[in-house]
């Protein structure tokens, strides 16, 4: 049996450290190249969704003088949520996780973020917010995923300057505001998202995705189903760093406006601004009403088609 271990970017505050990942019987989804062409690309994508996680396997985290062991859940997922109050410089830090099945052992290195002291945190959706995905059309979305490799996928115009400005807003050279990408895409697509963001020079971010899929039937409904997990992940981020004000970025193709409204109601002092990308020819009346309700809560909102409008709005309210 082969053994593979996939780690995701973790994060830490002054009291707690969070690290998470998956263990697989064979290759993790990131082992399948995302820049292949033609049928080889489609084959790689399908293999990303036909993986075999291992349940109830011991995994051990090592960070500084900390060593902690836990076990994987039924879907191979593990998560360390550990009390941690040691002094730690702001920025990115390395950690390792190891596991062993019989005579087969593996160790991988990941990274976690201790945010720089700042006033602003940014939480963004991915599909149809900065990555063109055609979420409203299931068949077109699947066609794009299967036929367009990472080099042929596109980012919306002026998204990168907007996100880079938000990352640097009010910061000294060499420091940055913390970014979080929260999406209904599954963990299977983590490496694709990571490479896409790096390729287009989007800010380095903590990435939070949906439960991993393990079969071709699941692939056919990638990104579909309930979106309540996004609400809980965003709520966890805001609760983990309650001293920050947040900018939320999403689109109107699914549930972002309504999830963000719930967050605004839950954290009335923490949400500075909400940005919603318009994905159809006309703005949606229900979305406009929802944004108006957020404005009543003293949250600045912007419903935009082009990111130049969003950039202008950010300048107007003084966050870039």
Backbone bond lengths (Angstrom), bond angles and torsions (degrees), N, CA, C in turn:
res aa  C-N    CA-C-N  psi(-1)  N-CA   C-N-CA  omega(-1)  CA-C   N-CA-C  phi
1 X - - - 1.465 - - 1.525 110.12 -
2 X 1.324 116.48 136.67 1.457 121.58 171.32 1.525 108.65 -83.24
3 X 1.307 116.16 163.71 1.454 122.03 179.93 1.513 108.48 -141.10
4 X 1.321 117.34 135.25 1.458 120.48 178.68 1.517 109.54 -139.89
5 X 1.314 114.85 152.84 1.461 122.48 -174.33 1.519 108.06 -136.88
6 X 1.320 116.90 126.19 1.460 121.63 179.70 1.524 109.48 -117.68
7 X 1.337 115.95 124.38 1.459 121.77 178.79 1.522 110.10 -108.32
8 X 1.311 115.50 148.95 1.457 121.99 177.95 1.527 109.24 -117.15
9 X 1.307 116.54 162.12 1.462 119.73 -179.26 1.526 110.68 -64.29
10 X 1.314 115.27 127.87 1.456 120.84 178.96 1.515 111.40 -99.90
11 X 1.342 115.89 -175.01 1.461 119.91 -178.94 1.521 109.62 -156.46
12 X 1.342 115.70 161.25 1.453 121.06 -173.17 1.526 108.81 -148.36
13 X 1.323 116.74 147.23 1.460 121.66 168.96 1.524 108.18 -120.12
14 X 1.311 118.93 -158.03 1.460 120.68 -176.45 1.523 113.30 -81.83
15 X 1.344 117.85 -4.15 1.467 120.47 -178.84 1.529 114.26 -125.56
16 X 1.336 117.63 -21.59 1.459 119.12 -169.68 1.524 111.18 -147.86
17 X 1.321 114.86 149.31 1.466 122.95 178.19 1.522 109.00 -121.39
18 X 1.334 116.58 135.70 1.461 122.71 -179.19 1.529 109.52 -122.65
19 X 1.328 116.69 123.55 1.466 123.58 176.68 1.525 108.17 -136.69
20 X 1.336 118.51 140.97 1.457 120.57 -176.56 1.526 110.92 -150.98
21 X 1.350 115.03 162.03 1.459 119.92 -178.84 1.525 111.24 -178.67
22 X 1.328 116.32 -167.64 1.472 123.40 178.72 1.525 110.11 -135.42
23 X 1.336 115.87 153.33 1.462 122.58 171.71 1.529 108.35 -118.84
24 X 1.360 116.02 137.09 1.464 121.66 -175.71 1.528 110.99 -126.37
25 X 1.343 115.36 153.40 1.460 121.17 177.66 1.523 111.65 -73.26
26 X 1.314 116.72 -28.79 1.465 119.76 178.60 1.519 108.26 -131.51
27 X 1.321 117.79 -129.10 1.459 119.53 -177.39 1.522 112.12 -77.30
28 X 1.326 116.21 139.24 1.465 121.91 169.79 1.529 108.71 -72.96
29 X 1.339 117.71 159.05 1.477 119.68 -178.31 1.522 113.88 -57.10
30 X 1.328 118.60 -27.19 1.462 119.86 -176.94 1.529 112.60 -73.79
31 X 1.343 117.67 -8.26 1.470 119.91 179.72 1.526 112.06 -79.03
32 X 1.338 117.75 -9.39 1.461 121.23 -179.94 1.523 109.45 -98.45
33 X 1.313 116.27 120.52 1.457 121.83 -171.35 1.525 111.75 -63.27
34 X 1.343 114.40 140.07 1.466 119.73 -177.43 1.528 112.16 -100.56
35 X 1.337 117.08 4.77 1.466 119.70 -179.84 1.534 112.67 -114.52
36 X 1.353 117.29 15.49 1.458 119.78 175.27 1.521 110.33 -70.96
37 X 1.317 115.84 164.48 1.464 120.47 -177.52 1.525 111.01 -115.28
38 X 1.341 114.44 157.24 1.453 120.79 173.46 1.517 113.29 58.86
39 X 1.336 114.68 -139.25 1.464 119.26 -175.10 1.527 111.29 -66.27
40 X 1.351 117.60 -24.98 1.470 119.99 178.55 1.522 110.56 -65.14
41 X 1.330 116.35 -35.50 1.467 119.38 176.38 1.527 110.11 -66.93
42 X 1.324 117.77 -47.53 1.463 121.04 179.04 1.530 110.63 -58.42
43 X 1.329 116.24 -39.88 1.461 120.87 179.18 1.527 110.57 -63.81
44 X 1.330 117.58 -41.16 1.465 121.18 178.57 1.525 111.16 -63.21
45 X 1.341 116.76 -43.05 1.460 120.73 -179.53 1.524 110.43 -61.96
46 X 1.335 116.29 -46.21 1.468 120.05 -179.41 1.525 110.47 -62.41
47 X 1.328 117.27 -39.16 1.465 120.07 178.86 1.524 111.77 -66.09
48 X 1.340 116.82 -30.16 1.463 119.56 176.58 1.526 111.73 -61.16
49 X 1.333 115.72 -26.18 1.462 120.48 -176.48 1.526 112.72 -104.01
50 X 1.326 117.61 2.87 1.471 120.35 177.59 1.524 108.23 -120.63
51 X 1.322 114.49 61.49 1.459 121.67 -177.13 1.531 109.18 -108.71
52 X 1.338 115.93 168.78 1.465 121.20 -175.99 1.524 110.40 -128.04
53 X 1.327 118.13 93.20 1.463 120.41 176.60 1.536 111.03 -69.48
54 X 1.331 116.37 159.51 1.459 122.16 179.10 1.526 109.21 -113.37
55 X 1.318 116.23 126.98 1.460 120.60 179.89 1.527 111.58 -92.80
56 X 1.334 115.04 154.01 1.472 123.42 170.39 1.528 113.44 58.59
57 X 1.347 116.39 36.75 1.461 121.99 177.50 1.530 108.96 -104.81
58 X 1.327 116.75 135.98 1.460 120.62 179.45 1.525 111.34 -67.42
59 X 1.328 115.89 135.49 1.460 122.71 173.19 1.521 107.43 -130.67
60 X 1.330 115.99 143.06 1.465 120.98 -175.81 1.522 110.16 -124.11
61 X 1.311 115.68 126.66 1.464 123.24 177.68 1.522 109.56 -95.97
62 X 1.334 115.73 134.67 1.466 121.90 171.41 1.520 108.99 -125.10
63 X 1.338 114.56 124.26 1.471 120.21 178.09 1.525 107.66 -150.28
64 X 1.346 116.09 122.10 1.466 121.09 -173.95 1.528 108.36 54.80
65 X 1.344 118.14 -124.96 1.469 119.81 177.67 1.525 111.94 -98.87
66 X 1.336 115.89 18.42 1.459 122.02 -178.15 1.526 110.36 -96.01
67 X 1.331 116.85 132.86 1.465 121.76 172.33 1.522 108.62 -137.83
68 X 1.330 116.79 118.57 1.467 122.15 -175.44 1.521 108.68 -136.22
69 X 1.332 116.32 140.65 1.466 121.75 179.66 1.529 110.42 -118.92
70 X 1.323 115.73 138.26 1.460 121.70 172.76 1.524 108.35 -138.62
71 X 1.336 118.09 -170.57 1.464 122.01 177.74 1.526 110.45 -129.01
72 X 1.321 115.82 156.21 1.460 120.80 -179.63 1.527 111.23 -75.35
73 X 1.335 115.22 154.13 1.462 121.83 175.17 1.529 110.05 -82.11
74 X 1.332 116.58 -175.25 1.468 120.74 -175.84 1.520 113.45 -59.58
75 X 1.346 117.12 -30.23 1.469 120.38 -178.90 1.525 112.56 -97.32
76 X 1.335 116.45 18.10 1.453 120.29 178.11 1.517 114.51 80.82
77 X 1.331 116.57 0.48 1.463 121.44 -176.69 1.523 110.13 -82.22
78 X 1.320 116.44 141.88 1.466 120.57 171.47 1.527 109.05 -133.51
79 X 1.314 114.62 153.50 1.458 120.82 -179.65 1.519 108.78 -147.05
80 X 1.324 115.86 124.86 1.453 122.03 173.73 1.529 108.14 -99.35
81 X 1.322 117.70 120.55 1.460 123.23 171.61 1.526 105.67 -120.90
82 X 1.327 116.24 101.18 1.458 121.79 -164.64 1.529 110.98 -123.52
83 X 1.337 118.15 133.95 1.475 119.63 172.27 1.528 109.70 -58.03
84 X 1.323 116.49 133.06 1.464 120.47 -176.50 1.525 108.48 -153.99
85 X 1.330 116.55 113.78 1.467 119.68 -178.75 1.524 112.82 -127.96
86 X 1.338 116.70 18.97 1.467 119.66 175.73 1.531 109.96 -71.36
87 X 1.336 115.23 153.66 1.458 118.63 175.14 1.530 109.04 -66.86
88 X 1.310 115.99 137.84 1.459 121.84 -179.37 1.515 108.94 -145.62
89 X 1.325 116.67 128.32 1.464 120.22 176.69 1.525 109.94 -62.38
90 X 1.314 116.15 149.92 1.462 120.87 175.85 1.528 110.01 -70.09
91 X 1.330 116.21 147.13 1.459 121.65 -179.80 1.515 111.11 122.84
92 X 1.335 115.90 -165.71 1.464 122.10 -177.17 1.520 110.85 -92.08
93 X 1.347 116.23 139.75 1.458 122.90 -179.78 1.526 110.07 -131.99
94 X 1.343 116.35 149.35 1.456 121.71 179.28 1.529 111.50 -88.96
95 X 1.323 116.12 147.04 1.458 123.03 171.36 1.524 107.62 -140.51
96 X 1.333 117.56 166.39 1.458 120.56 175.42 1.525 110.27 -128.27
97 X 1.328 115.04 150.11 1.459 122.11 172.35 1.526 106.70 -130.04
98 X 1.324 116.34 138.07 1.462 121.27 179.26 1.517 109.85 -129.36
99 X 1.325 116.24 154.41 1.458 121.12 173.52 1.519 108.82 -151.23
100 X 1.350 116.31 162.91 1.453 120.93 -177.20 1.518 109.49 -146.12
101 X 1.326 116.52 134.61 1.458 123.04 174.80 1.518 107.04 -125.85
102 X 1.337 117.12 109.11 1.457 120.32 -175.43 1.512 110.56 62.33
103 X 1.322 116.18 -124.24 1.468 120.42 179.40 1.525 112.70 -91.41
104 X 1.321 116.54 0.26 1.467 120.53 -176.51 1.526 109.19 -98.72
105 X 1.308 116.66 121.76 1.455 121.70 178.10 1.514 110.86 -125.10
106 X 1.302 116.44 155.18 1.464 121.30 180.00 1.514 109.11 -149.88
107 X 1.323 115.97 146.78 1.455 122.14 175.92 1.523 108.18 -136.95
108 X 1.322 116.35 135.80 1.462 121.55 -179.95 1.525 109.65 -130.29
109 X 1.316 114.74 152.49 1.468 120.94 178.20 1.513 110.05 -107.03
110 X 1.331 116.91 132.23 1.457 122.58 175.82 1.516 110.17 -122.03
111 X 1.318 116.39 -171.56 1.462 120.55 178.73 1.514 109.88 -140.41
112 X 1.321 114.91 150.51 1.461 120.86 178.58 1.517 109.42 -134.55
113 X 1.318 115.19 157.69 1.460 121.83 -173.46 1.515 111.79 -110.73
114 X 1.323 115.89 128.26 1.470 122.13 163.04 1.531 105.69 -104.48
115 X 1.343 117.75 106.92 1.469 119.53 -173.74 1.531 112.88 -59.86
116 X 1.319 115.40 148.57 1.449 120.30 169.85 1.527 108.79 -70.34
117 X 1.304 116.38 149.30 1.458 119.32 176.80 1.524 108.78 -63.27
118 X 1.313 116.31 124.15 1.460 121.03 -178.55 1.516 108.69 -157.92
119 X 1.308 115.50 178.30 1.461 120.47 179.39 1.524 112.11 -103.08
120 X 1.352 116.78 -10.38 1.454 119.64 -167.88 1.526 111.87 -127.82
121 X 1.346 116.01 137.40 1.452 123.14 169.59 1.519 108.06 -126.73
122 X 1.320 117.51 147.42 1.468 121.22 -176.59 1.523 109.40 -122.45
123 X 1.332 116.45 127.07 1.458 122.99 178.71 1.522 107.75 -119.86
124 X 1.322 116.87 121.89 1.464 120.82 -175.66 1.516 111.41 -127.70
125 X 1.324 115.77 140.55 1.457 122.13 165.20 1.529 107.77 -70.18
126 X 1.323 117.14 173.00 1.464 121.68 -178.18 1.532 111.32 -114.63
127 X 1.338 116.99 -68.04 1.465 121.23 -174.53 1.517 111.78 -64.35
128 X 1.336 115.78 123.70 1.459 125.05 179.35 1.524 113.02 65.09
129 X 1.340 116.35 10.53 1.465 120.96 169.92 1.517 109.12 -103.96
130 X 1.355 117.14 -51.60 1.474 118.46 168.47 1.521 112.42 -123.64
131 X 1.342 118.20 -22.03 1.469 122.28 177.53 1.524 109.79 -105.57
132 X 1.330 117.37 120.50 1.466 120.49 178.35 1.532 109.62 -65.57
133 X 1.353 116.89 119.04 1.461 120.29 -171.47 1.522 114.73 -132.39
134 X 1.329 118.35 -14.90 1.470 122.62 179.81 1.530 111.26 58.67
135 X 1.326 115.66 47.54 1.461 121.47 -176.00 1.518 112.46 -59.89
136 X 1.321 118.28 -30.85 1.463 121.87 -177.82 1.526 113.13 -68.45
137 X 1.315 116.69 -19.27 1.465 121.27 -176.38 1.530 108.48 -120.72
138 X 1.342 117.55 100.29 1.456 121.69 -174.05 1.524 112.27 -57.01
139 X 1.329 117.29 -45.62 1.460 119.73 -176.16 1.525 111.60 -67.76
140 X 1.330 117.07 -38.35 1.462 119.96 177.86 1.521 110.33 -68.21
141 X 1.338 116.06 -38.47 1.466 119.53 178.30 1.523 110.72 -61.35
142 X 1.354 117.60 -46.49 1.461 121.19 179.38 1.526 111.18 -64.15
143 X 1.341 115.89 -39.24 1.463 120.00 178.19 1.530 110.65 -60.31
144 X 1.335 116.42 -44.20 1.465 120.76 -179.78 1.521 110.57 -64.52
145 X 1.334 117.30 -44.97 1.463 120.81 -179.33 1.529 110.95 -59.99
146 X 1.346 116.28 -41.21 1.467 120.70 -174.25 1.524 113.37 -82.16
147 X 1.313 118.74 -25.51 1.466 120.13 -172.28 1.527 113.83 -109.59
148 X 1.323 118.25 -17.37 1.464 120.00 -177.33 1.528 109.76 -114.10
149 X 1.338 115.91 116.34 1.454 118.57 177.85 1.535 109.87 -77.80
150 X 1.314 115.84 -178.13 1.464 119.83 -172.77 1.529 112.15 -60.46
151 X 1.332 117.20 -29.37 1.462 120.56 -179.15 1.525 112.68 -74.38
152 X 1.338 116.57 -16.25 1.460 120.59 -178.38 1.525 113.57 -108.07
153 X 1.323 117.51 0.42 1.461 120.75 174.56 1.518 109.12 -85.59
154 X 1.313 117.40 149.43 1.460 120.31 -171.17 1.518 112.72 -122.27
155 X 1.317 113.83 151.06 1.452 122.37 175.49 1.529 107.39 -104.50
156 X 1.319 117.79 148.64 1.459 120.78 179.65 1.531 110.61 -65.67
157 X 1.328 115.56 146.28 1.461 120.84 179.13 1.527 110.82 -56.74
158 X 1.324 115.31 136.55 1.475 124.22 173.81 1.526 114.26 67.36
159 X 1.338 117.96 6.87 1.462 119.15 172.91 1.522 110.50 -63.64
160 X 1.337 116.41 -45.46 1.461 120.00 -174.62 1.530 111.40 -61.81
161 X 1.352 119.93 -48.00 1.460 118.34 177.13 1.533 113.20 -59.35
162 X 1.337 116.82 -37.09 1.465 119.92 179.03 1.525 110.52 -64.70
163 X 1.336 116.68 -47.88 1.458 120.24 -177.36 1.534 110.96 -67.75
164 X 1.317 117.01 -38.91 1.464 119.50 177.91 1.527 110.84 -64.56
165 X 1.334 116.56 -38.63 1.468 119.85 177.80 1.528 110.84 -64.96
166 X 1.333 116.84 -40.78 1.461 120.05 177.60 1.532 110.79 -65.16
167 X 1.320 117.04 -37.00 1.458 121.07 179.19 1.528 111.93 -64.48
168 X 1.328 116.25 -36.73 1.464 120.96 -175.21 1.529 113.63 -94.49
169 X 1.331 117.39 -7.84 1.470 121.02 -172.21 1.525 111.88 -56.53
170 X 1.343 115.91 120.84 1.456 121.33 177.16 1.510 114.65 71.22
171 X 1.331 117.94 11.72 1.456 120.87 -174.66 1.520 112.22 -105.69
172 X 1.333 116.11 150.11 1.445 122.29 173.01 1.534 109.45 -78.13
173 X 1.320 116.23 162.29 1.456 121.29 178.13 1.529 110.37 -57.61
174 X 1.326 116.23 134.05 1.456 120.42 178.89 1.521 114.39 88.39
175 X 1.330 117.86 -3.06 1.464 121.59 175.92 1.526 108.89 -120.37
176 X 1.326 117.74 170.37 1.456 120.29 -175.33 1.519 110.03 -159.12
177 X 1.327 115.34 156.74 1.462 120.83 170.02 1.525 108.75 -77.85
178 X 1.314 116.75 148.99 1.467 121.01 -175.63 1.530 111.08 -78.69
179 X 1.342 115.99 135.44 1.459 123.51 178.40 1.524 110.01 -112.94
180 X 1.340 115.48 143.66 1.457 122.54 176.03 1.525 107.57 -134.38
181 X 1.339 117.92 127.47 1.457 122.47 173.85 1.526 107.92 -104.22
182 X 1.332 116.66 118.36 1.461 122.62 -176.79 1.526 108.04 -121.89
183 X 1.336 117.07 122.81 1.461 120.02 -170.45 1.520 111.76 -142.27
184 X 1.344 115.56 161.22 1.468 121.59 172.38 1.523 111.91 -88.08
185 X 1.330 117.71 1.93 1.466 119.79 168.52 1.533 108.14 -66.93
186 X 1.335 115.66 153.42 1.455 120.17 -176.23 1.537 111.26 -87.93
187 X 1.342 114.90 163.94 1.464 120.48 178.77 1.524 111.50 -57.70
188 X 1.323 118.50 -21.85 1.464 121.26 177.63 1.523 111.57 -55.42
189 X 1.337 117.35 -29.83 1.468 122.06 -174.14 1.526 112.82 -98.12
190 X 1.325 116.91 11.81 1.471 120.56 -176.31 1.527 111.70 -57.18
191 X 1.318 117.56 -48.88 1.459 120.28 -175.83 1.531 111.26 -65.61
192 X 1.329 116.60 -37.59 1.469 119.75 176.20 1.529 110.30 -60.29
193 X 1.337 116.71 -47.29 1.467 121.12 -179.13 1.524 110.17 -62.91
194 X 1.331 116.06 -42.58 1.460 121.42 179.86 1.524 110.52 -59.30
195 X 1.329 116.89 -49.43 1.458 120.75 -177.93 1.527 111.69 -68.82
196 X 1.343 116.59 -37.61 1.458 119.99 179.12 1.531 110.39 -62.86
197 X 1.324 116.57 -45.63 1.470 120.50 179.60 1.525 110.67 -62.90
198 X 1.327 116.48 -40.82 1.463 120.28 179.80 1.528 110.52 -66.60
199 X 1.325 117.26 -42.20 1.456 122.23 -178.52 1.523 111.84 -60.35
200 X 1.339 115.63 -38.20 1.464 119.77 -176.45 1.522 113.16 -97.50
201 X 1.319 116.09 9.23 1.466 123.01 175.15 1.530 111.90 59.76
202 X 1.326 114.81 36.68 1.459 119.88 170.48 1.523 108.48 -74.91
203 X 1.332 118.24 154.07 1.462 119.65 -178.03 1.524 112.61 -57.76
204 X 1.304 115.83 140.88 1.467 121.76 176.17 1.522 108.56 -63.93
205 X 1.341 116.73 133.14 1.456 119.78 -169.17 1.520 112.24 -141.09
206 X 1.327 115.41 157.32 1.452 121.78 162.56 1.530 106.44 -73.11
207 X 1.336 117.58 134.74 1.462 121.65 -177.73 1.526 109.05 -116.02
208 X 1.334 116.36 128.06 1.470 121.97 -179.74 1.520 108.03 -124.36
209 X 1.353 116.66 119.18 1.452 121.57 -174.63 1.523 111.30 -121.99
210 X 1.331 115.14 -174.80 1.461 122.36 -176.14 1.532 110.55 -90.96
211 X 1.338 116.21 162.91 1.466 121.62 -178.44 1.524 111.42 -48.05
212 X 1.324 116.07 140.90 1.460 121.86 -176.36 1.532 110.86 -65.06
213 X 1.332 116.02 147.56 1.464 122.43 176.70 1.523 109.49 -105.18
214 X 1.334 116.93 149.59 1.460 119.75 -172.54 1.522 114.56 -128.01
215 X 1.337 118.17 10.20 1.459 118.85 -178.20 1.514 112.19 -151.56
216 X 1.329 116.81 163.08 1.457 122.27 -178.06 1.527 110.84 -64.19
217 X 1.333 117.71 -32.52 1.464 120.24 177.18 1.509 111.40 -63.44
218 X 1.343 116.22 -39.24 1.457 120.69 176.84 1.524 110.88 -64.30
219 X 1.350 116.15 -38.68 1.459 119.97 -178.93 1.525 111.61 -58.09
220 X 1.326 117.15 -38.20 1.467 120.77 -177.18 1.519 112.30 -61.82
221 X 1.331 117.35 -17.79 1.453 120.69 179.83 1.525 111.07 -119.91
222 X 1.339 116.02 29.23 1.450 119.71 179.41 1.526 111.50 -57.78
223 X 1.328 115.60 134.95 1.454 121.33 178.75 1.506 114.99 76.91
224 X 1.337 117.77 -0.27 1.463 121.05 -177.85 1.522 110.12 -96.49
225 X 1.321 115.97 -174.66 1.457 120.89 177.89 1.519 111.46 84.68
226 X 1.321 116.23 -163.26 1.456 121.41 -176.29 1.520 112.37 -67.91
227 X 1.318 115.40 152.92 1.460 121.43 -179.98 1.528 111.41 -117.01
228 X 1.329 116.81 11.78 1.452 119.48 -176.45 1.522 111.79 -64.11
229 X 1.341 116.63 -25.31 1.463 119.24 178.61 1.526 110.39 -60.15
230 X 1.342 117.50 -32.92 1.462 120.64 179.19 1.522 110.67 -64.82
231 X 1.328 115.64 -41.44 1.462 119.62 177.16 1.522 110.15 -58.65
232 X 1.329 117.49 -46.57 1.469 120.64 -177.77 1.518 111.51 -67.39
233 X 1.331 118.22 -37.64 1.460 120.21 179.13 1.527 111.36 -68.13
234 X 1.331 116.69 -40.64 1.463 119.55 177.57 1.527 110.06 -66.63
235 X 1.316 116.72 -42.05 1.468 120.73 178.02 1.528 110.41 -59.36
236 X 1.328 117.07 -41.25 1.462 120.98 179.01 1.525 111.68 -63.80
237 X 1.342 117.00 -40.29 1.469 120.55 179.50 1.525 110.61 -63.87
238 X 1.336 116.60 -49.23 1.467 120.38 -178.60 1.530 110.29 -62.63
239 X 1.335 117.20 -39.05 1.459 120.98 178.21 1.529 111.48 -67.37
240 X 1.328 116.83 -32.88 1.460 121.51 -177.57 1.527 111.34 -73.18
241 X 1.339 116.78 -32.99 1.468 122.04 177.85 1.529 109.24 -124.76
242 X 1.324 118.28 69.16 1.472 121.18 -172.30 1.530 113.98 -72.82
243 X 1.333 117.32 -10.89 1.464 119.95 -179.17 1.526 111.82 -79.40
244 X 1.340 117.52 -10.03 1.459 121.32 -176.51 1.520 112.36 -92.00
245 X 1.342 114.83 152.62 1.463 121.54 162.45 1.527 106.88 -96.32
246 X 1.330 116.24 144.81 1.464 119.64 -172.45 1.526 112.39 -118.36
247 X 1.328 113.67 146.14 1.455 122.91 168.05 1.523 106.70 -107.29
248 X 1.340 117.39 125.87 1.457 122.39 179.63 1.525 108.74 -108.24
249 X 1.338 117.12 129.54 1.459 122.29 179.62 1.519 109.69 -122.68
250 X 1.343 116.53 131.56 1.457 121.36 179.88 1.513 110.81 -155.55
251 X 1.328 116.43 -159.37 1.460 121.10 179.92 1.522 109.08 -144.46
252 X 1.330 115.64 172.53 1.466 120.03 -174.40 1.528 113.12 -99.26
253 X 1.355 117.47 13.97 1.467 119.18 -176.20 1.516 112.52 -74.91
254 X 1.342 116.96 -25.75 1.462 119.53 -179.11 1.530 110.36 -135.26
255 X 1.341 117.85 -110.36 1.466 119.92 -169.67 1.526 115.00 -115.41
256 X 1.324 118.31 4.92 1.467 119.42 -174.08 1.529 114.35 -51.72
257 X 1.340 119.56 -49.02 1.477 118.38 -177.02 1.528 112.44 -58.14
258 X 1.311 116.76 -37.41 1.467 120.61 -174.63 1.534 110.76 -80.21
259 X 1.337 116.90 -33.85 1.462 120.09 173.08 1.523 110.41 -65.57
260 X 1.331 116.24 -42.67 1.463 119.91 -179.04 1.527 111.44 -67.01
261 X 1.334 116.75 -33.94 1.463 119.39 176.06 1.529 110.11 -61.84
262 X 1.320 117.50 -41.92 1.469 121.32 177.46 1.527 110.64 -61.11
263 X 1.333 116.47 -41.25 1.462 120.20 179.00 1.525 110.60 -64.18
264 X 1.323 116.99 -42.41 1.467 120.84 178.55 1.529 111.24 -60.33
265 X 1.324 116.28 -40.01 1.459 120.30 178.97 1.527 111.79 -69.73
266 X 1.324 115.92 -34.86 1.459 120.94 -179.12 1.527 111.78 -73.80
267 X 1.351 116.01 -34.92 1.463 121.55 -176.72 1.531 109.58 -126.22
268 X 1.326 117.74 73.71 1.469 120.45 -172.17 1.531 114.94 -66.09
269 X 1.343 118.17 -14.96 1.458 120.67 179.90 1.523 113.04 -105.21
270 X 1.319 118.08 -1.90 1.464 120.48 -170.74 1.520 115.52 -106.26
271 X 1.324 118.38 -18.36 1.467 119.60 -174.53 1.527 109.95 -99.82
272 X 1.327 114.97 115.75 1.463 121.87 -177.85 1.526 111.71 -84.68
273 X 1.342 116.77 -43.40 1.468 120.05 -175.13 1.524 110.08 -156.09
274 X 1.342 114.89 151.68 1.464 122.37 176.83 1.525 108.25 -128.14
275 X 1.340 116.46 129.49 1.455 123.00 178.87 1.527 109.04 -118.06
276 X 1.333 116.10 127.31 1.463 121.41 -179.61 1.534 109.09 -124.58
277 X 1.335 115.28 121.27 1.466 120.10 178.27 1.529 109.82 -80.51
278 X 1.330 115.84 134.30 1.463 122.82 175.72 1.523 108.72 -82.81
279 X 1.345 117.72 121.96 1.459 120.82 -175.93 1.525 114.13 -104.30
280 X 1.333 117.27 -11.53 1.469 121.06 178.79 1.529 109.35 -110.13
281 X 1.323 116.43 -179.60 1.459 119.96 -178.60 1.521 112.00 -67.57
282 X 1.329 115.38 -33.03 1.471 119.39 -178.42 1.522 110.44 -120.08
283 X 1.315 114.49 151.29 1.457 119.12 174.31 1.524 109.90 -70.42
284 X 1.309 116.14 148.78 1.456 121.96 -177.35 1.526 110.16 -90.96
285 X 1.328 115.54 129.33 1.461 120.15 -176.11 1.527 112.21 -61.45
286 X 1.332 116.40 -38.28 1.462 119.27 -179.72 1.525 110.79 -65.51
287 X 1.314 116.65 -37.08 1.462 120.57 177.72 1.523 110.30 -67.14
288 X 1.332 116.68 -43.12 1.467 120.35 178.91 1.524 110.92 -60.39
289 X 1.325 117.00 -40.15 1.465 120.51 179.09 1.520 110.83 -67.05
290 X 1.317 116.35 -38.31 1.470 120.71 179.30 1.525 111.02 -66.17
291 X 1.324 116.51 -41.45 1.461 119.88 177.78 1.523 111.20 -66.36
292 X 1.324 116.98 -36.72 1.463 120.24 176.38 1.524 110.98 -61.95
293 X 1.312 115.95 -36.81 1.466 120.08 177.51 1.527 111.06 -65.62
294 X 1.327 116.76 -37.16 1.464 120.11 175.87 1.526 110.91 -66.30
295 X 1.326 116.33 -38.30 1.469 119.76 176.83 1.524 110.78 -59.22
296 X 1.338 117.25 -36.67 1.462 120.96 176.33 1.521 111.93 -61.13
297 X 1.344 115.73 -25.55 1.466 120.92 177.93 1.532 111.62 -90.08
298 X 1.339 116.19 13.10 1.468 123.72 178.32 1.527 112.04 66.91
299 X 1.344 115.78 33.28 1.462 122.47 173.24 1.522 107.66 -103.12
300 X 1.321 117.42 124.80 1.466 120.54 176.98 1.522 109.25 -71.52
301 X 1.332 117.95 135.03 1.459 121.21 -178.66 1.521 111.38 -128.78
302 X 1.330 114.96 154.04 1.461 121.30 177.61 1.519 108.51 -145.49
303 X 1.333 116.43 121.15 1.470 123.72 178.17 1.520 105.51 -108.00
304 X 1.317 117.79 109.39 1.454 120.91 -165.94 1.522 112.35 -133.20
305 X 1.312 115.08 152.20 1.464 122.49 173.80 1.525 110.20 -96.19
306 X 1.321 116.17 -42.28 1.460 122.47 -178.82 1.524 109.84 -115.37
307 X 1.321 115.35 141.59 1.459 119.99 -176.27 1.521 113.38 -66.58
308 X 1.350 118.11 -16.98 1.458 119.37 175.36 1.529 110.39 -61.30
309 X 1.328 117.21 -35.85 1.459 121.14 176.60 1.527 110.56 -66.00
310 X 1.331 116.87 -40.35 1.461 120.80 178.76 1.523 111.07 -65.25
311 X 1.330 116.79 -40.29 1.463 120.70 178.15 1.525 109.93 -62.15
312 X 1.351 116.56 -45.61 1.456 120.63 178.61 1.515 111.90 -60.30
313 X 1.326 116.65 -39.82 1.452 120.61 178.56 1.529 110.94 -64.77
314 X 1.339 117.31 -42.53 1.466 120.77 179.36 1.517 111.41 -62.33
315 X 1.318 115.92 -37.91 1.478 119.24 176.32 1.529 110.73 -66.75
316 X 1.334 115.53 -41.12 1.466 120.50 -177.02 1.518 111.92 -62.16
317 X 1.346 117.35 -39.69 1.465 119.60 -178.45 1.530 112.10 -91.31
318 X 1.342 116.36 1.74 1.459 120.20 170.33 1.518 116.86 81.45
319 X 1.341 118.13 23.94 1.468 118.29 178.44 1.517 112.54 -99.58
320 X 1.331 118.34 -6.54 1.466 121.17 170.26 1.522 109.22 -132.97
